[in-house]
Amino acid sequence: MGSHANPKRWWLATTSLPGAHKSGVFRTDNKGGSWERLDIELPESEYFQSLSVHREGQVLVGLTASADTFVSRDGGDTWQAEDLTGGRPVFKLAFLGDDLVFQPSQEGALYAVRDASGEPQPPVELKFLEDGQFIFAWDADGSTIGAVVLGREGGLAVSRDAGDTWDAPRRDLYGGSVLVRTFPAGNQILHQSSAVTQLDSGDGTFRKVKRPGDLVADFCPLPEGGWLTADRVHGLYSTRDWKRFNRVGVPAAPVTALAVSEETLLAGTETGLFRSPLPITRPDWDSPGGLFISGNHIVDMDVWAENPSLVWRTRRVNLSCTAERSSDAGETWLQTGVWPDTIFAVHIHPQDPDRVMHSFGYLNNGVEVLGVRTTNDGGSSWVEHDHGRFYLDFAADPSDADGNRVWMASYTNGLYYSEDFGASWEAKTTDEANAVLVTTDGTGGSRVLIGGEAIRYSDDGGTTFHTSRIKHDSGPLRVVDFAQHDGILFAATASIWYPGNPPVVTAGRGVLRSTDNGTTWQDASGDLPFLDVRALTVDPDQRFLYAGLQGGSVHRLAL
């Protein structure tokens, strides 16, 4: 939320993250380069679900999760509870000039508080609804209100003078949703339904336009001309004509898997796969196969070292899961199996790309079946091995010339080892193991590392494990992924929650780094957003470490 009078000044509201920070309001005076936390005391467990800012930037109204209003009249420096709505709980509100327009939580009508930025007047209902009509959705900006009216003779009703006068509802724009945004050329209105999207560019005439994905969540003008649009699944797009769209980056969604294949970075999310050529010099990403709000979760990916254009992945598709293979760095995929269960990690045999294993779990007559499936023929046929547990990560043992030895991390079940590519297994430790990495210690032996509520290492093939030391240790953590490059190790951390009285709750600690083969670790997060890190991968050619974040897209660190 920004100020028209000072375009460099913005505000944002955050909800609380247990173990990390409380809810709060932040302000920047340099377009997001740095942020100041504002001093505001809200009731316990409260937070602002939205902020509305007067065009001069001095008066702000915050709407809490409990539908109350707090007001600042000095740009956010001080706040106080202020009843602007006559005691009505508020569903939504917006500044229009000096006035505040709001919809009560239990009513399908709009009210206006005239001169809310100066001497607020008692709220008055905006009289434009007929008997039997009610507001289904609305939005407002500048001096324009767009309201989707349901009922007899309903449609999209528009006021361009803050609710004083209204055009008759357009019946051809019935139902759906509406967005209103202020542009230099005038206030623009975007109406969306399941069948068609129409845009009024400020001249009162609606024209049919395309949209880049399922639903435009927001749009704004670009300084160089055109629009920037946001889709909650597909991310950000730029467009000059609402016909052709260029994707701008990976959406801020959970990035669950990362891999470098040939000269391409692959980012798997809960809505699909994104690809970008390396080195990344532009914000546009491809999404082969499309993106879907549900049923397209890329769970894990593995690249064959001998031919980096060959990739295997596991994917959850609605109520089933698939194993898929690509021979062109993720541009196209061949489905090699589909099962009505859950699939986790995937691993390619170091010497044979047709030999693959993935972990799985399903219910058979109420009994859990958990283990690994393996194929020796590129996925034409699969063999199921019931281990009684699922695995979150696999790692080949580099000391095995045949490539059949596999380390298997099974979360709270611990770490396991297989001599025969998953057909049988041997327990190694019951320590929590979300991720496993096997490194060379420089003397011809192998060091096994596991990540869980701590980082542990073994120099004797998993017989004994030692706990790594983390500099400036600040309590419990959860390690979920590893990466390595030129003897430098990296670990991804995520938030944890353990039941108890009281429960153990703590935020993730970003990325950790070790320069002594995992014996000690220190923070390497830098300016990484304070979010869970879900996946890591290294591009050895360009010397970058990539991190996939929970709700924070993909970030890179020069090595």
N, C-alpha and C positions, 0 to 999 in steps of 0.2 A: 504494500500500500504506500503510495507516494504522494508528494505535495506538488500541486501545479505551480505554486509560487517559487519553489526551490526544487528543481528536478533531481538534484543530487541527494535529497533527503528522502529516506524511506523508513518505514516501520514494519516490523513483523512480530507476530505472536507465536509462542511455542507452547506445546503441552509438556507435561512432565515426563521424564524418563527415569524410572526407579533405579536408584543406585548411581545416577549420573547427574541430573539437574532437576530443579523445580520448573514449573511453568513460568513464563515471563514475557516481557515485551522488550524488544530491542530496537535501536535506532542507528542509522548510518547517515553520515553527511558527505560520503564520497562514493555513492552508488554501489555500496556493498563491499568496499575495500576493507573497512573495519567497522565493528559494531560495538555499541555501548548498551549495556543492560540498564534499563530504566527502573527506578525505585517505585514499585507498586506492590501493595500488600492486598492480596485477594483472600477471601475466606479459604479455609482448608479444603483441599481437593478441587478448588475452582481453577479455571483457566479461561482465556479469551478464545472463543471459537471463531470470532471475526472482529476486524477493526474497520471503522469507517472514518475517513479523514476529510475535514473541511478543505476546500481548495486552497486556502491560504496557509494550511499546515499548522495552525495554532490549536485548533479544537479537534480532539479525537474522541470517538465514542467506541468503547469496547463492549461487545456482547459476550456474556459469560455462558458457560455450558448450562447454567441454571436459568437462562433467559433473562438475567438482570443486566442493567447498563451501568458502566463506569465511565466517567468523563474526565478528560484532561483539557484545560484551557490554556496551557503554556507549552504546547508542542510535545507533551509526554513527560515533562519533568515531575509533575505532581498529578495525582489521581484521587477521585472521590466518587463514592456511590451517588448517583443523581437520578431521580425518577423523572424521566422525560416523557414517559408513556402513560401517565395516569394510572399506574399500578398494574398495567397489563404486561404479562410475560411476553417476551418478544421472540419471534421466529427468525426474522431477518430485518435488517435496517440498512439505510444508505443515505449519505448526504447528497442533496441536490441544491447547489448554490448554498444559501444560508439556511435552508430548511432541511429537516430530517424526515425521511419517509420510512415507515415501518409496517410490518404485518404482525399482529398478535399471534401467539402460538396456537390458539384455539379458534381463530377466525379466518375466513376466506375473504377479507377485505383489507384495504390499505388506509393508513392514517398518516397525517402530516403534522409535524411540529414546526410551525413557522418561526423563523429567526432563532433556530436552535443554537446557532453559533454565537448569538449575542444575548438577547433577553427571550428565552424560550416561552412560547405561548402554549396554552393547553392543547393537547392533540385534538384534531378534527378529522372525521372520516372523509375520504375523497369520494365524492358522489358521482360515480359513473357506472355502477352496476345496476342492472334491472332486477326485478323480483325473480328469484330462482337461480340467479347467476352467482358464481363465486370464483375467486382467483385460484388457479391451479399452480402457476409459476409466474415469477416476475423478476425483473432486474432493472437497475437504474444507474445512470451516470450523467454528469454534466447537468442538463436540465430535462433529460428525456427519461420517461418511464415506459417500459414495455411490459404488458401484463397479459398472460394467457388466461382467458376467461372461459369457463365451462358453464354449460347450461344452455337454455334456449337462446338462439341468436348470438351464441358466443363465438370467440375467435381471439385474434391478437388485437388488443386495444393499446393505443399509443397516445401518450401525452408528451408534448415538447415544451411545456412551460411549468414543470414541476408539479403537475397534477391539477392545475387550474381548469384546463379544458382538455377534452379527449376526442380523438377520432372514433368513429363507430368501429366496433370490432370487425376485423377482417375474417370472414367466415371461411375463406380458403386457407387460413393459417390457424386451424383449430387444433387444440391439444399441443403436445410437445413441450419444448423448453425455449427460453429466450435469453440472449445475452445482449447487453447494451454497453458500448464503450465510446469514450470521447476521443475523436481524432481531430487533427488540425482543420480538416475540411468539413467537420460536422460530426454529430453523434450518429454512430452506426449501430444497426440492430441486426442480430443474427437469430433467425428462428429455425429450430430443428425439430423434425418429427421423424418417425420411423421410415417415412416414404420419401421425404424431400427436405432439402435445406435451402433457405432463401435469405438473401442479404439485402438490407437497405443501406446503401453506402452514404446516406446522409441527405438524399434528395427526395425522400418519401416514396421511392419506387423500389419494390422488391424484385430481385431476379434470382433465378435458381442457380446455385453454385454446388460444386462438389465439396466433400470434406475428406480429409486424409485418412480417417479411421472410423471408429464406431460413433464417436460423439466429440464435438469440439467442447472442451472444458473451459477454454478461455482464448481470447485473441487480443492482439494489440498492434499498433502501427510500428513499422520499422523506420529508423531515421533515413535510410536510403530509399524508402518507398516500399509499398507492399505491406504484407501482414506477417506476423508471427502467430501461429496457432498451436494450441496445446491439446493433446489427446491423452487421457489418463492411461491408456494402454500403449499407444504407439509412440508417445513422446512429443517432441517439438518439431514443427515444420515451418518453413518459410514459403511464401507464395506471393506472386505478383498479380495473379488473375483468378485465384480459386479454381483453377483447372489443373495446373501442374504444381506439385509440392516437392520440396527438398527436405528430407529429414535432417534435423540438427541434433546429432548426438543420440546416445542411448537414454531412454527415459529413466527417471529416478525411481526405478523399481528394484525389487530384489534381484541382484546379479548373482546367480547361483553357481555358475561355472565359467571358467575362462580357459582359453587355449590359443597358442600361436601355431598356425598351420601354414607352411610355406611363408609367404609374405603377407599374411592376413591374420588379424586378430578376431577371434570368435568370442562373443559374449552371450552366454545363455542366461535367460531370465525366466520368470514364471509365466511370461506371456509369449515367449518364442526366442528365436536366435537372431543376433545382430552380427554383421560382418563389416570390417573396415580394413582397407589395404594399409600396409605398413611401409614406411613410417606414416603415422596419422598426420595429415597436413590439412584436412578439411573436416568440418563437423558432420558431414553426411554419412550415414550408415545404411547398408542394405539389410533387408530382412527376408531371406529366401524362405519360401513356404508360408509367409504371412504371419501375423501376430493375432492372438486371441486373448480375450480377457480371462478366460478359464480354459483348462484342458490343453495347454501347450507349454508345459513346464519342462525346460531343459534341466535335467537333474545333474548329469555329469558328462564329461568329454575326455577322451584320451587320444593323443596323436602318436602315430607310429614313428619312432626315431629314425628308422632307415629311410622312410619316405614321408616327409612331413605333410604332404598333401592328403594323406590317408588319415581319416578321423572316424572314430566310433563315438556314439553318444547314446545315452538313455534318456527317454522322454516320457512324461506322463501325459496321456491324451484322454481327457474326460475320465471315464471309469476304467480305463485300461492303460497299459504301458507298452512301450516299444523299444526295441534295440535297432539302431540305424547306422548305416555306413556311408561315408562320403569319400570319393577318390579325387575330388577337385577342391579341397580346402574349404568344404562346407557350403559350396554354392548349390549343389544338388545332393539329395539323400535317398538311399535305398533302404526300405524297411526290410529287416531280416527276421523279425519275429514280433508278435503281439500277444500279450497275456492279460487276463483280467486280475491283475494284482499290482503290487507296488515294486518299483525297480529303483535301485540306488546306484552304487558306484560301478564303473566299467573299466576294464583293464585289457590291453592288447599284449599278447605274447611278444617278448622282445625280438624273437627270431622269425616269427610267422604271423603276418597280419590276419590270416584266416582263423587263427586260434584266439578266441576272445572269451572273457568271463565277465559276468555281471552279477551283482547280488540282488536278491528278491525276497518278497514275503507275501503270503496270502493265507486265507482261511480255507481249510478243507473239512467240511462238516463240523465247523466250530473249533477245529484244531489248527493252530498256527503251523505253517510250513515255511521255514526260513533257511536260506543258504545261498548257493551260487548255481548259476547255469553256465555251461561251457559249450563252445562249438569248435570243431576242428575243420570246418568246411565253409567258413565265411558267413555262417548264419543259416545255411540251408537246413541244418538239423541241430538241435540243442539237447544236452543231457543235463538233468536236474540232480543236484546233490544237496540233500537235506542236512544242514549243519545244526539246526536248532537255534540259529541266530542270524541277524542281518549284519551287513558290513557297510560302513560309510566310506572306506578308502582302501585302496590296494597299492602295493609297491613291489616291484620286482627286486630280486636279490642280485646285484651286479656281480657277485662272486660266482654265480651259477652260469656256466657256459651254455647249458642246455635251455635256460630261460624258464624252467618249470617251477622254480621256487618263488613263492608269493607270500608276502606279508599282508595280513588282513586285519584292519582296525574295526572293532565292533562296539564302539561307544562304551556303555557301562559294563558290557561283557568282557572287555579287555582286548588284548592283542593275540592273534592266532597266526599260525604258520603252516603252509602247505608245501610239500615236496613234489606234488604231482599235479600242479595247476588246478587245485581246488577239489580234486576227487576226495581227498582226506585232509584232516587238519590236526594240529597240535596246539594246545593252549600254551601261551608264553607268560602272560601276566594278566591279572585282573584289574590293573590300573585303567582308569578311563582312557579310551583311545578313540578320538574322532578322526584323527589323521595320522598317517605313518609315512616316514621318509627314511631311505637308506642312503648313507653317504659313504665316501671313501675317506679314511682318516689320514691318508698320506703314507702309511706304513704297510699297505697291502691288505689290511683288514677292513671290515665293514662296521660302521656305527649305525645302529637302528635308533630312530627317534620317534616317539609318539607324542601327540598333542591331545590334552584333555583339560582337566582342571589344573594341570601343571604340564611342563615339558619334561620328558624323561628320556634318558638315553641308555643304550646297552652296547658294550664293546665285546661281549662274549656270546653273540648270537641269540640274545633274548633270555639268557639264563638269569641274569641279574640286571636290574635297572637302577639308575641313579637320577635324582631330581636336579634338573638344571637350575642355575641361579639366575634370577631376573633382577637386574639392577633397579633400585628404587621400587621394589616390589610393594604393591599397595593392596594386597589381598587376593581373593579368589579370582580366577579368570577361566576362560574356555578357549582353547586353541582349536581351530577348525580346518586349517590348511597349512601346507608348507610349500616353499619354493626355494631353489638354490641356483647360484650363478658364480662361477669362478671361486668356489670355496666359501662364498658368503651365503648364509642361510637366512630365510625369512619365514615368519610365522604370522598367520592371520588370527585375530582374536575377535570373539563375539560376546554378547551379553549372556549372563546365566541367571537361572532362577531355580533354586533348590527348595522344595517344600520343607517346612519346619516351623518351629515356634521360638523366635521369629524366623521367617523364611530368609534364605540367602539370596540377595538380589544385587547385581553389580553390572555396570556397563562394560562393553568391550574396550580394549585398550589399543585399538588400531593395529599397527604392524610392528612386530619385534624383529630385531636383526642380531645375528651371531657371527662373529669373525673367528671363533675358535671351535668350529665343528659342533656347536650346540651345547657346549659346557656352560657358557654364560650368554645372556641376552640383554639387550637394551632397546629402548623405544626408538623407532625409526619412522614415526607417523608424520612428523613435520606438520604441514598445514592440512593434513587429511581431515575431512569432516568427521565430527565426533559421532560416528555411526558404526554398526557392526560391519566387520570385513568378512565376506562370505567366501571369497575365492581369490587366489593369487596365480599368476603365471609370469614367465620371463621371456622376453624377446632377446635372445643372445646376440643377434646381428645388430640390432639398434641399441642394445644395452639399456633396456627399460624394464622395470618391474611394474606390472599392472595389477591393480586391486579392484575387485568387484564389491560394492557396498550394498548393504541392506537399505534400500530407499535412497541411494545416493549415486547411482550410475557407476561409471568406470573412471578410475584415476591412475596416473602413471608417475613413476619416480625414476629419474635418470640414475643409472648405476655408475 
